[in-house]
């Protein structure tokens, strides 16, 4: 039968599947699903989504028999002593069964009405015929003596069997290590040999492979991904409670040999591919201290449109992450189940294994930097594994203390710090990649929790000039700590509340490394004061009820630097002295003064818009700040300090147009259009017998005022309550700050 004829017959069989007539289980029709397709494209193109949904919704008995038929055929082939023999037990049949199941599983999970059927069909108890039962079913009795002998046989006709899904998963795991299917012959006498695919973690010698073996592994891993993809159709709140049974069964496998073979094979395949991708020798530097260079044929990747090795690595990464990141639900009997894949990843301890993993991760994460610095634009291959590789790196840091110590105690911590910041800064303006930014920030937070990491950041960053222009800081002469703080400054101030969910983690990074920072540069000190100015502005403090905690975290970081490294950070101390008006303004902050300042800023923006003034974006182009420090001759209060201005050391304290232009980008962040959800209103209940600053405070709150606290001497604002309400409403749409709330939280800030 020709290729076109077989495709036509296969398509006609698919149409019959959704017919009203129920097809018998022993009908030869079912064999067409593993005998007719000649390539993966035949299954995935001819078996369309509409065909699958029609069969699922209109003829569920036939749909069920199809799954049972291809699953049973795959299990039979795996147990056949001649598999993979081209005549008796062909490899093609097994691959077609795998492809059909891969095609069907997503459409099973998407149908909510099939949840009970799925539970019963895949995970329910089963009974299967014993060998004696199969013989009895087909044997022919010739005389009475044989019949009596059969009746006296003690062997039962049926026996208990594993659920269908468990037997299918066991079969797929075995096929990953099957001789002459995914492994070379001669590894052992058994067909299934749990041998690690590549040299590396847990194995020093490679067993060899071929393109066909790798393609077969890819098909199996793709089906495992399809079976474990049910979490995509579940809400995040249900997943930790209910779980996915397929992942639970894989992750809780207590066979150490199976778990280690799968884990190490997946890890080593990923790393080996980064060394020798597409069969071309890839020679690149181990760290960012040297200029990375890849020796390969330029633009060769533009000619090769389909790379099976890259697909294999992608599936290895995804399967690895599925089992490692999976939170196993509690069983309810008091015994917490163990994820053995995560457990054994945390048990790695050999330095050569850590070095092997780090080299592979660095090569993959370093690839975009090499492509950016290439003299031939577009000549480097674009990999899509960076998010998965960052996830694996983060999980290894969290579950393996030895690996975390290995990273922190060596200079590789500097390399990963710069790489992680590169991906965070590159993705900060892309809404579709905000998850990568969050993940990068959490990785930095995990690293910063180690004391030695904070100390190691004091090393001078000598390779900054080799970085891509997007993350390079011109005229930079500082340490890794300076670079980290400058990057955090950019992530906070250049995102305009798009990443406010990770602001606490970013500030936690600074807080964790603050006690160990030495010799902060002039520019870095200026950026810290800039952050303080931004976070102590009324438009930020009164935006919601939690922003004051961010300011508190920043103040704690500043205190930690002064308390632990006072004599080693003269530039930072000088910057604080130069900006004392800002701290005095925060000390004297009142709700009324904050609202007055907000109203004044809104009016200034309106005036500038009427004048046609333009703004300039925040830039990382230069580490030497040239913006003047804003001050005021009025009584120190936060309302008297222009919001969100930059500060630099050693400049005079006169206001200037240059300063005004520099403050516009940050002031724009609190405009009504950008912060419509941050409006507030003034409480209507005001005690006219008390000073304005104490109105609305309880007796208990007033009693907490510090002894000898100076009385409030400022007069009430001439602005009416309605105007104050309008000014505050432009900032906060849900949170309504009260005088009591301001007092309690500002009291905590004053004692920080």
C-alpha positions as CSV (number, residue, x, y, z in Angstrom):
1,X,0.0,0.0,0.0
2,X,1.4,3.4,-1.0
3,X,1.8,6.3,1.4
4,X,-1.2,8.2,0.0
5,X,-3.4,5.1,0.2
6,X,-2.4,4.3,3.8
7,X,-3.2,8.0,4.8
8,X,-6.6,7.7,3.1
9,X,-7.4,4.5,4.9
10,X,-6.2,5.9,8.2
11,X,-8.4,9.0,7.8
12,X,-11.4,6.9,6.9
13,X,-10.8,4.8,10.1
14,X,-10.8,8.0,12.1
15,X,-14.2,9.0,10.7
16,X,-15.6,5.6,11.6
17,X,-14.4,6.0,15.2
18,X,-17.0,8.7,15.8
19,X,-19.9,6.8,14.2
20,X,-23.0,5.7,16.0
21,X,-22.2,2.0,15.7
22,X,-20.0,0.5,18.5
23,X,-17.0,-1.3,17.2
24,X,-16.2,-4.7,18.8
25,X,-12.9,-4.9,20.8
26,X,-11.6,-7.8,18.7
27,X,-12.3,-6.1,15.3
28,X,-9.2,-5.9,13.1
29,X,-10.1,-2.2,12.6
30,X,-8.0,-1.3,15.7
31,X,-4.8,-2.5,14.2
32,X,-4.9,0.3,11.7
33,X,-3.9,2.8,14.4
34,X,-0.5,1.3,14.8
35,X,0.1,-0.2,11.4
36,X,-1.0,2.5,8.9
37,X,0.7,5.7,10.1
38,X,4.2,6.0,8.6
39,X,5.4,9.1,10.5
40,X,4.6,11.3,13.4
41,X,3.0,13.9,11.1
42,X,0.5,11.3,9.9
43,X,-0.9,10.9,13.4
44,X,-0.8,14.6,14.4
45,X,-2.1,16.0,11.2
46,X,-4.7,13.4,10.1
47,X,-6.0,12.9,13.7
48,X,-7.3,16.5,14.0
49,X,-8.7,18.1,17.2
50,X,-12.2,18.1,15.7
51,X,-12.0,14.3,15.1
52,X,-10.8,13.6,18.6
53,X,-13.5,15.8,20.3
54,X,-16.2,14.3,18.0
55,X,-15.2,10.7,18.9
56,X,-14.9,11.7,22.6
57,X,-18.3,13.4,22.8
58,X,-20.4,11.3,20.4
59,X,-19.0,7.8,20.8
60,X,-17.2,7.4,24.2
61,X,-17.3,3.5,24.1
62,X,-15.3,3.6,20.8
63,X,-13.0,6.3,22.2
64,X,-12.4,4.1,25.3
65,X,-11.7,1.0,23.2
66,X,-9.2,2.9,21.1
67,X,-7.2,3.9,24.2
68,X,-7.4,0.4,25.6
69,X,-6.3,-1.1,22.3
70,X,-3.2,1.0,21.7
71,X,-2.2,0.8,25.4
72,X,-2.6,-3.0,25.4
73,X,-0.6,-3.3,22.1
74,X,2.2,-1.2,23.6
75,X,2.4,-3.3,26.7
76,X,2.4,-6.5,24.7
77,X,5.2,-5.2,22.5
78,X,7.3,-4.3,25.5
79,X,6.9,-7.8,27.0
80,X,7.5,-9.5,23.6
81,X,10.8,-11.4,23.7
82,X,11.6,-10.4,20.1
83,X,10.9,-6.6,20.4
84,X,12.0,-4.7,18.5
85,X,12.0,-7.1,15.6
86,X,10.9,-5.6,12.3
87,X,8.8,-8.7,11.4
88,X,7.5,-10.1,14.6
89,X,7.3,-7.1,17.0
90,X,8.1,-4.0,14.9
91,X,9.4,-0.8,16.5
92,X,7.0,1.1,14.2
93,X,3.9,-0.3,16.0
94,X,5.2,0.8,19.4
95,X,6.0,4.3,18.2
96,X,2.6,4.7,16.6
97,X,0.9,3.6,19.8
98,X,2.9,6.2,21.7
99,X,2.0,8.9,19.2
100,X,-1.7,8.1,19.3
101,X,-1.8,8.3,23.1
102,X,0.2,11.5,23.1
103,X,-2.4,13.0,20.7
104,X,-5.4,11.9,22.9
105,X,-4.4,12.7,26.5
106,X,-4.8,16.5,26.3
107,X,-8.4,16.1,25.0
108,X,-9.2,13.8,27.8
109,X,-8.0,16.3,30.4
110,X,-9.8,19.3,28.9
111,X,-13.3,17.6,29.3
112,X,-14.5,18.2,32.9
113,X,-17.4,15.8,32.4
114,X,-15.0,12.9,31.9
115,X,-13.2,13.3,35.2
116,X,-15.1,10.4,36.9
117,X,-14.7,8.3,33.8
118,X,-11.0,9.1,33.7
119,X,-10.6,8.1,37.3
120,X,-12.3,4.8,36.8
121,X,-10.8,3.9,33.5
122,X,-7.1,4.8,34.1
123,X,-6.8,4.5,37.9
124,X,-9.5,2.0,38.9
125,X,-8.7,-1.6,40.0
126,X,-8.5,-4.1,37.2
127,X,-8.5,-7.9,36.7
128,X,-6.7,-9.6,33.9
129,X,-6.7,-13.2,32.7
130,X,-3.9,-15.4,34.0
131,X,-1.9,-17.6,31.6
132,X,-4.0,-20.5,32.5
133,X,-7.1,-18.4,31.9
134,X,-6.0,-17.5,28.4
135,X,-5.3,-21.1,27.5
136,X,-8.6,-22.2,28.9
137,X,-10.4,-19.6,26.8
138,X,-8.9,-20.9,23.6
139,X,-8.4,-24.7,24.2
140,X,-10.6,-27.4,22.6
141,X,-11.7,-30.3,24.8
142,X,-11.5,-33.7,23.1
143,X,-12.6,-36.1,25.8
144,X,-14.1,-36.1,29.2
145,X,-10.9,-36.8,31.0
146,X,-9.4,-33.6,29.9
147,X,-12.4,-31.7,31.0
148,X,-12.2,-33.2,34.5
149,X,-8.5,-32.4,34.7
150,X,-9.2,-28.7,33.8
151,X,-11.8,-28.4,36.5
152,X,-9.4,-29.7,39.1
153,X,-6.8,-27.1,38.2
154,X,-6.1,-24.9,41.3
155,X,-4.8,-21.9,39.2
156,X,-7.5,-19.1,39.0
157,X,-8.6,-17.7,35.7
158,X,-8.2,-14.0,36.7
159,X,-5.8,-12.1,38.8
160,X,-5.5,-8.5,40.2
161,X,-3.7,-6.1,37.9
162,X,-2.3,-2.6,38.3
163,X,-4.4,0.3,37.1
164,X,-4.1,1.0,33.4
165,X,-2.2,4.3,33.9
166,X,0.3,2.8,36.3
167,X,1.1,-0.1,33.9
168,X,1.4,2.4,31.0
169,X,3.9,4.6,33.0
170,X,5.9,1.5,34.0
171,X,6.0,0.4,30.4
172,X,7.2,3.9,29.2
173,X,10.0,4.0,31.9
174,X,11.2,0.6,30.8
175,X,11.2,1.6,27.1
176,X,13.5,4.5,28.0
177,X,16.1,1.9,28.8
178,X,15.3,-0.8,26.3
179,X,18.0,-2.5,24.3
180,X,18.0,-1.7,20.6
181,X,15.2,0.7,21.1
182,X,16.6,3.5,23.2
183,X,19.9,1.9,24.2
184,X,22.6,0.0,22.3
185,X,22.7,-3.7,22.4
186,X,25.0,-5.6,24.7
187,X,24.6,-3.7,27.9
188,X,23.4,-6.8,29.8
189,X,21.5,-10.0,29.2
190,X,18.2,-8.3,30.0
191,X,16.2,-6.3,27.5
192,X,15.7,-3.5,30.1
193,X,18.9,-2.0,31.5
194,X,18.8,1.0,33.7
195,X,22.0,2.5,32.4
196,X,22.5,6.3,32.3
197,X,22.4,7.6,28.8
198,X,25.3,10.0,28.9
199,X,28.5,10.4,31.0
200,X,28.3,13.0,33.7
201,X,26.4,13.0,37.0
202,X,26.6,9.4,38.4
203,X,28.4,8.0,35.4
204,X,31.9,8.5,34.0
205,X,31.5,6.5,30.8
206,X,29.1,7.0,28.0
207,X,27.3,4.0,26.6
208,X,26.9,5.5,23.1
209,X,23.8,6.6,21.3
210,X,22.3,7.2,17.8
211,X,19.9,9.6,16.2
212,X,17.2,6.9,16.1
213,X,17.6,6.1,19.8
214,X,17.3,9.8,20.7
215,X,14.2,10.2,18.5
216,X,12.6,7.2,20.3
217,X,13.5,8.7,23.7
218,X,11.9,12.0,22.6
219,X,8.6,10.2,21.6
220,X,8.4,8.5,25.0
221,X,9.2,11.7,27.0
222,X,6.6,13.6,25.0
223,X,4.0,11.0,26.0
224,X,5.1,11.3,29.7
225,X,4.6,15.1,29.4
226,X,1.2,14.6,27.9
227,X,0.2,12.2,30.7
228,X,1.4,14.6,33.4
229,X,-0.1,17.7,31.9
230,X,-3.4,17.5,33.8
231,X,-2.2,20.3,36.1
232,X,-2.7,22.7,33.1
233,X,-6.4,22.1,33.4
234,X,-6.6,22.7,37.2
235,X,-6.6,25.8,39.3
236,X,-3.5,26.6,41.3
237,X,-5.4,26.3,44.6
238,X,-6.6,22.7,43.8
239,X,-3.3,21.3,42.5
240,X,-1.5,21.0,45.9
241,X,-4.5,19.4,47.5
242,X,-5.7,17.1,44.8
243,X,-2.5,16.6,42.8
244,X,-2.0,14.8,39.5
245,X,-1.9,11.1,40.0
246,X,0.4,10.4,37.1
247,X,3.1,12.7,38.5
248,X,2.5,11.4,42.0
249,X,3.1,7.8,40.8
250,X,6.3,8.8,39.0
251,X,7.7,11.0,41.8
252,X,7.0,8.6,44.6
253,X,8.7,5.6,42.9
254,X,10.8,4.1,45.7
255,X,13.1,2.1,43.3
256,X,16.4,3.9,43.8
257,X,17.9,2.5,40.6
258,X,15.0,3.6,38.4
259,X,14.9,7.1,40.0
260,X,18.6,7.7,39.7
261,X,18.8,6.4,36.2
262,X,16.0,8.6,35.0
263,X,17.3,11.7,36.9
264,X,20.9,11.4,35.8
265,X,20.0,10.6,32.2
266,X,17.8,13.7,32.0
267,X,20.5,15.9,33.6
268,X,23.3,14.6,31.5
269,X,21.5,14.8,28.3
270,X,20.8,18.5,28.9
271,X,24.4,19.3,29.8
272,X,26.0,17.2,27.0
273,X,23.8,18.9,24.4
274,X,25.1,22.2,25.6
275,X,28.6,21.0,24.9
276,X,28.2,19.5,21.4
277,X,25.0,20.8,19.8
278,X,24.1,20.0,16.2
279,X,27.2,17.9,16.0
280,X,29.3,21.1,15.9
281,X,32.1,21.6,18.4
282,X,31.1,24.4,20.7
283,X,34.0,25.9,22.5
284,X,33.1,28.7,25.0
285,X,34.5,30.2,28.1
286,X,33.6,28.7,31.5
287,X,32.9,32.0,33.2
288,X,32.0,35.6,32.4
289,X,35.5,36.7,33.3
290,X,36.6,36.0,29.7
291,X,35.1,37.1,26.5
292,X,32.8,34.2,25.5
293,X,33.4,32.9,22.0
294,X,31.7,30.1,20.1
295,X,33.6,28.4,17.2
296,X,31.1,27.1,14.7
297,X,30.0,27.6,11.1
298,X,28.2,31.0,10.9
299,X,24.5,30.9,10.1
300,X,24.6,27.1,10.0
301,X,21.5,27.0,12.3
302,X,19.5,29.0,9.7
303,X,19.9,26.1,7.3
304,X,19.0,23.3,9.7
305,X,15.3,24.0,10.3
306,X,14.6,20.9,12.4
307,X,16.9,19.9,15.3
308,X,15.9,16.6,16.9
309,X,18.6,17.1,19.6
310,X,17.1,20.4,20.7
311,X,13.7,18.8,21.0
312,X,15.1,16.0,23.1
313,X,16.8,18.5,25.4
314,X,13.6,20.5,25.7
315,X,11.6,17.4,26.7
316,X,14.3,16.3,29.1
317,X,14.2,19.7,30.8
318,X,10.5,19.8,31.0
319,X,10.1,16.2,32.4
320,X,12.8,16.9,34.9
321,X,11.1,20.1,36.1
322,X,7.6,18.4,36.2
323,X,8.8,15.8,38.7
324,X,11.2,17.9,40.7
325,X,8.8,20.9,41.3
326,X,5.7,18.8,42.0
327,X,4.2,19.2,45.5
328,X,3.0,15.8,46.5
329,X,-0.4,16.0,48.2
330,X,-0.7,14.8,51.8
331,X,-2.1,11.3,52.1
332,X,-4.1,12.0,55.3
333,X,-2.5,9.2,57.4
334,X,0.1,11.4,58.9
335,X,3.0,10.2,56.8
336,X,4.3,12.8,54.4
337,X,5.0,11.3,51.0
338,X,8.5,11.9,49.6
339,X,9.4,13.1,46.1
340,X,12.3,10.8,45.4
341,X,13.5,12.8,42.4
342,X,13.8,16.0,44.5
343,X,15.3,13.9,47.3
344,X,18.1,12.4,45.3
345,X,18.8,15.8,43.6
346,X,19.4,17.1,47.1
347,X,21.7,14.2,47.9
348,X,24.2,14.9,45.2
349,X,27.5,15.7,46.9
350,X,30.5,15.0,44.6
351,X,32.3,18.2,43.6
352,X,32.9,16.9,40.1
353,X,29.1,16.4,39.7
354,X,28.5,20.0,40.8
355,X,31.2,21.3,38.5
356,X,29.6,19.3,35.6
357,X,26.1,20.8,36.3
358,X,27.5,24.3,36.7
359,X,29.4,24.2,33.4
360,X,26.3,23.1,31.5
361,X,24.1,25.7,33.1
362,X,26.6,28.4,32.5
363,X,27.0,27.5,28.8
364,X,23.2,27.5,28.2
365,X,22.5,30.7,30.1
366,X,25.6,32.4,28.6
367,X,24.4,31.8,25.0
368,X,22.4,35.0,24.6
369,X,25.3,37.0,25.8
370,X,27.5,35.4,23.2
371,X,25.0,36.0,20.5
372,X,24.7,39.7,21.5
373,X,28.5,40.2,21.4
374,X,28.9,38.4,18.1
375,X,30.4,40.3,15.2
376,X,27.9,38.5,12.8
377,X,24.3,39.4,13.9
378,X,22.0,36.4,13.9
379,X,24.9,33.9,13.4
380,X,24.4,32.3,16.8
381,X,21.7,29.8,17.5
382,X,18.9,31.1,19.7
383,X,18.1,28.7,22.5
384,X,14.8,28.6,24.4
385,X,15.9,26.7,27.4
386,X,16.9,29.6,29.6
387,X,13.7,29.8,31.8
388,X,13.9,26.0,32.4
389,X,17.6,26.2,33.2
390,X,17.0,29.0,35.7
391,X,14.3,26.9,37.4
392,X,16.6,23.9,37.7
393,X,19.4,26.1,39.1
394,X,16.9,27.6,41.6
395,X,15.6,24.2,42.7
396,X,19.1,22.9,43.1
397,X,20.0,25.8,45.3
398,X,17.0,25.2,47.5
399,X,17.0,21.4,47.9
400,X,20.8,20.9,48.0
401,X,22.8,22.7,50.6
402,X,26.1,21.3,49.3
403,X,25.4,22.7,45.8
404,X,24.5,26.1,47.3
405,X,27.7,26.2,49.3
406,X,29.7,25.1,46.1
407,X,28.2,28.0,44.2
408,X,28.7,30.6,47.0
409,X,32.2,29.6,48.0
410,X,33.5,29.8,44.4
411,X,33.6,32.6,41.9
412,X,30.8,30.9,40.0
413,X,28.4,32.9,42.3
414,X,29.5,36.0,40.5
415,X,28.9,34.5,37.1
416,X,25.4,33.4,38.0
417,X,24.6,36.7,39.6
418,X,25.4,38.6,36.4
419,X,23.5,36.0,34.3
420,X,20.4,36.2,36.4
421,X,20.5,40.0,36.4
422,X,20.9,39.9,32.6
423,X,17.7,37.9,32.2
424,X,15.8,40.0,34.7
425,X,16.8,43.3,33.1
426,X,16.3,42.0,29.6
427,X,12.7,40.9,30.4
428,X,11.6,43.7,32.6
429,X,9.8,45.6,29.8
430,X,8.2,42.6,28.2
431,X,4.8,41.8,29.8
432,X,4.9,38.2,28.5
433,X,8.2,37.6,30.4
434,X,7.4,39.0,33.8
435,X,7.4,35.5,35.2
436,X,11.1,35.2,34.3
437,X,11.8,38.5,36.1
438,X,10.1,37.2,39.2
439,X,12.0,33.9,39.1
440,X,15.3,35.7,38.7
441,X,14.6,37.9,41.7
442,X,13.8,34.9,43.9
443,X,17.0,33.2,42.8
444,X,19.0,36.2,43.9
445,X,17.1,36.3,47.2
446,X,18.0,32.6,47.7
447,X,21.7,33.3,47.0
448,X,21.7,36.4,49.2
449,X,20.6,34.4,52.2
450,X,24.1,33.0,52.4
451,X,26.6,35.1,54.4
452,X,29.6,34.2,52.3
453,X,27.7,35.4,49.2
454,X,27.4,38.8,50.7
455,X,31.1,38.9,51.5
456,X,32.0,37.7,48.0
457,X,30.2,40.6,46.3
458,X,32.9,42.9,47.6
459,X,35.2,41.7,44.8
460,X,35.9,44.2,42.1
461,X,33.8,43.5,38.9
462,X,36.5,43.5,36.2
463,X,34.5,42.1,33.3
464,X,31.7,44.6,33.2
465,X,32.9,46.0,29.9
466,X,32.3,42.6,28.2
467,X,28.6,42.6,29.0
468,X,25.9,43.4,26.4
469,X,25.1,47.1,26.1
470,X,21.6,46.5,27.6
471,X,23.0,45.7,31.0
472,X,26.4,47.5,30.8
473,X,27.0,50.6,33.0
474,X,29.3,53.0,31.4
475,X,32.2,54.3,33.5
476,X,31.6,51.6,36.0
477,X,34.4,51.1,38.5
478,X,32.9,49.1,41.4
479,X,32.3,45.8,43.0
480,X,29.7,43.1,42.3
481,X,27.7,44.6,45.2
482,X,27.7,47.9,43.4
483,X,26.4,46.2,40.3
484,X,23.7,44.3,42.2
485,X,22.4,47.4,43.9
486,X,22.4,49.4,40.6
487,X,20.4,46.6,39.0
488,X,17.9,46.5,41.8
489,X,17.5,50.3,41.5
490,X,16.7,49.9,37.8
491,X,14.3,47.0,38.3
492,X,12.3,49.0,40.9
493,X,12.3,52.5,39.3
494,X,12.1,51.6,35.7
495,X,9.1,49.2,35.9
496,X,6.5,51.7,37.1
497,X,4.7,49.3,39.5
498,X,4.6,46.5,36.9
499,X,6.8,44.4,39.2
500,X,5.5,45.6,42.5
501,X,5.0,41.9,43.6
502,X,8.7,41.4,43.7
503,X,9.7,44.7,45.4
504,X,9.9,43.0,48.8
505,X,12.2,40.3,47.4
506,X,14.4,42.9,45.7
507,X,14.8,44.9,48.9
508,X,15.4,41.6,50.8
509,X,18.4,41.0,48.5
510,X,19.8,44.4,49.6
511,X,18.9,43.7,53.2
512,X,20.6,40.3,53.2
513,X,23.9,41.6,51.7
514,X,23.9,44.9,53.6
515,X,25.9,43.8,56.7
516,X,28.8,42.6,54.5
517,X,29.0,45.4,51.9
518,X,32.3,47.4,51.9
519,X,33.5,50.4,50.0
520,X,30.2,51.3,48.3
521,X,30.8,53.7,45.4
522,X,29.6,57.2,45.0
523,X,27.1,56.2,42.4
524,X,25.7,53.3,44.3
525,X,25.3,55.4,47.4
526,X,23.4,57.9,45.3
527,X,21.1,55.2,44.1
528,X,20.3,54.0,47.6
529,X,19.4,57.6,48.6
530,X,17.4,57.8,45.4
531,X,15.4,54.7,46.4
532,X,14.8,56.2,49.8
533,X,13.6,59.4,48.3
534,X,11.2,57.5,46.0
535,X,9.8,55.3,48.7
536,X,9.5,58.0,51.3
537,X,7.5,60.2,49.0
538,X,3.8,60.7,49.9
539,X,2.5,59.3,46.6
540,X,4.3,56.0,47.4
541,X,3.8,55.8,51.1
542,X,0.0,56.5,50.9
543,X,-0.5,54.4,47.8
544,X,-1.5,51.3,49.8
545,X,-1.3,49.9,53.3
546,X,1.9,47.9,52.7
547,X,4.2,50.3,51.0
548,X,5.6,51.5,54.3
549,X,7.1,48.0,54.9
550,X,9.2,48.5,51.8
551,X,10.6,51.7,53.1
552,X,11.2,50.0,56.4
553,X,13.2,47.3,54.7
554,X,15.3,49.8,52.9
555,X,16.0,51.7,56.1
556,X,17.0,48.5,57.8
557,X,19.5,47.9,55.0
558,X,20.9,51.3,55.4
559,X,21.2,50.8,59.2
560,X,22.9,47.4,58.6
561,X,25.5,49.0,56.4
562,X,26.2,51.7,59.0
563,X,26.2,49.4,62.0
564,X,28.4,46.7,60.5
565,X,30.6,48.5,58.0
566,X,30.6,52.1,59.1
567,X,34.3,52.8,58.6
568,X,34.5,50.9,55.3
569,X,31.7,52.9,53.6
570,X,32.7,56.6,53.8
571,X,30.9,57.6,50.6
572,X,27.6,56.1,51.8
573,X,27.9,57.8,55.2
574,X,28.6,61.1,53.4
575,X,25.6,60.7,51.2
576,X,23.4,60.2,54.2
577,X,24.8,63.3,55.8
578,X,24.3,65.3,52.6
579,X,20.6,64.2,52.4
580,X,19.7,64.8,56.0
581,X,16.8,66.9,55.0
582,X,15.1,63.9,53.5
583,X,15.3,61.9,56.7
584,X,14.1,64.9,58.7
585,X,11.2,65.2,56.4
586,X,10.3,61.6,57.0
587,X,10.5,62.1,60.7
588,X,8.1,65.1,60.6
589,X,5.7,63.4,58.1
590,X,2.0,64.0,58.6
591,X,-1.0,63.0,56.7
592,X,-2.0,66.5,56.0
593,X,1.5,67.5,54.8
594,X,1.6,64.4,52.5
595,X,-1.7,65.3,50.9
596,X,-0.6,68.8,50.4
597,X,2.5,67.6,48.6
598,X,0.5,65.2,46.4
599,X,-1.8,68.1,45.5
600,X,1.2,70.3,44.7
601,X,2.9,67.6,42.5
602,X,-0.3,67.1,40.6
603,X,-0.6,70.8,39.9
604,X,3.1,70.9,38.8
605,X,2.5,68.1,36.4
606,X,-0.5,69.9,34.9
607,X,1.5,73.1,34.5
608,X,4.4,71.2,32.8
609,X,1.9,69.5,30.5
610,X,0.4,72.8,29.6
611,X,4.0,74.1,28.9
612,X,4.7,71.1,26.6
613,X,7.6,69.8,28.7
614,X,9.0,66.4,27.9
615,X,10.4,63.6,30.1
616,X,13.4,61.4,29.8
617,X,13.5,57.8,30.7
618,X,15.6,56.2,33.5
619,X,18.9,55.1,32.1
620,X,21.7,52.8,33.1
621,X,24.2,54.5,30.8
622,X,26.4,56.1,33.4
623,X,27.3,55.3,36.9
624,X,28.4,58.9,37.7
625,X,25.3,60.8,38.7
626,X,25.1,64.4,37.4
627,X,21.8,65.3,38.9
628,X,21.7,67.8,41.6
629,X,20.4,67.1,45.1
630,X,17.1,68.7,45.8
631,X,16.6,70.7,49.0
632,X,14.3,73.3,50.3
633,X,14.6,76.3,52.6
634,X,11.3,75.6,54.3
635,X,10.7,73.7,57.5
636,X,11.8,70.1,57.1
637,X,8.8,68.0,56.1
638,X,8.3,65.4,53.5
639,X,5.9,67.6,51.7
640,X,8.8,70.1,51.2
641,X,11.0,67.6,49.5
642,X,10.3,67.1,45.8
643,X,9.3,63.5,45.2
644,X,11.5,60.9,43.6
645,X,14.5,63.1,42.9
646,X,18.0,61.6,42.5
647,X,20.8,62.6,44.8
648,X,24.5,62.8,44.3
649,X,27.4,63.5,46.7
650,X,29.4,66.6,46.8
651,X,27.0,68.9,44.9
652,X,25.5,72.1,46.1
653,X,21.9,72.2,47.5
654,X,20.3,74.7,45.2
655,X,17.3,73.8,43.1
656,X,17.8,73.9,39.4
657,X,16.0,73.2,36.2
658,X,18.3,70.3,35.6
659,X,17.0,68.7,38.8
660,X,13.5,69.4,37.9
661,X,13.9,67.7,34.5
662,X,15.5,64.7,36.2
663,X,12.6,64.2,38.6
664,X,9.9,64.2,35.9
665,X,10.1,60.5,34.9
666,X,9.6,59.4,38.5
667,X,6.9,61.9,39.3
668,X,5.0,60.6,36.3
669,X,4.6,57.2,38.1
670,X,2.0,58.7,40.4
671,X,-0.2,60.3,37.8
672,X,-3.9,59.5,37.7
673,X,-3.5,57.5,34.5
674,X,-0.8,55.3,35.8
675,X,-2.2,54.8,39.3
676,X,-6.0,55.0,39.1
677,X,-6.2,52.2,41.6
678,X,-4.4,54.1,44.3
679,X,-6.9,56.8,45.4
680,X,-8.0,57.6,48.9
681,X,-10.4,59.8,50.8
682,X,-10.3,61.7,54.0
683,X,-12.1,60.3,56.9
684,X,-15.3,62.3,57.5
685,X,-15.2,62.0,61.3
686,X,-12.7,64.6,62.6
687,X,-12.4,65.9,66.1
688,X,-12.2,69.6,65.8
689,X,-10.8,70.0,69.3
690,X,-7.5,68.3,68.5
691,X,-4.6,69.4,66.4
692,X,-5.0,68.3,62.8
693,X,-2.2,65.7,63.1
694,X,-3.9,63.9,66.0
695,X,-7.5,63.9,64.7
696,X,-8.9,60.4,64.4
697,X,-6.3,58.9,66.8
698,X,-7.5,56.9,69.8
699,X,-6.5,57.6,73.3
700,X,-4.2,54.5,73.2
701,X,-2.5,55.8,70.1
702,X,-1.9,59.2,71.5
703,X,-0.5,57.6,74.6
704,X,2.2,55.9,72.5
705,X,3.6,59.2,71.4
706,X,7.3,59.6,72.5
707,X,7.9,61.5,75.6
708,X,9.0,65.1,74.9
709,X,7.8,64.9,71.4
710,X,7.6,68.4,70.0
711,X,4.2,69.8,69.6
712,X,2.9,70.3,66.1
713,X,3.4,74.0,65.2
714,X,2.4,74.0,61.6
715,X,-0.9,75.7,60.9
716,X,-3.7,73.9,59.1
717,X,-3.6,73.9,55.4
718,X,-5.7,76.4,53.6
719,X,-6.8,73.6,51.3
720,X,-10.3,72.4,51.9
721,X,-11.1,68.8,52.8
722,X,-12.6,68.3,49.4
723,X,-9.4,69.4,47.7
724,X,-7.4,67.1,49.9
725,X,-9.8,64.3,49.1
726,X,-9.3,65.0,45.4
727,X,-5.6,65.0,45.6
728,X,-5.4,61.8,47.5
729,X,-7.9,60.1,45.2
730,X,-5.5,60.4,42.4
731,X,-3.2,58.0,44.2
732,X,-5.4,55.3,45.8
733,X,-8.7,53.9,44.8
734,X,-9.1,51.4,47.7
735,X,-6.9,52.4,50.6
736,X,-7.9,55.3,52.8
737,X,-5.1,56.2,55.2
738,X,-6.0,57.6,58.5
739,X,-4.0,59.8,60.9
740,X,-3.8,56.8,63.3
741,X,-2.5,54.5,60.6
742,X,0.2,57.1,59.6
743,X,1.2,57.5,63.2
744,X,1.6,53.8,64.0
745,X,3.6,53.1,60.9
746,X,5.7,56.2,60.9
747,X,6.5,55.5,64.5
748,X,8.0,52.2,63.4
749,X,10.0,53.9,60.7
750,X,11.4,56.5,63.1
751,X,12.6,53.8,65.4
752,X,14.2,51.8,62.6
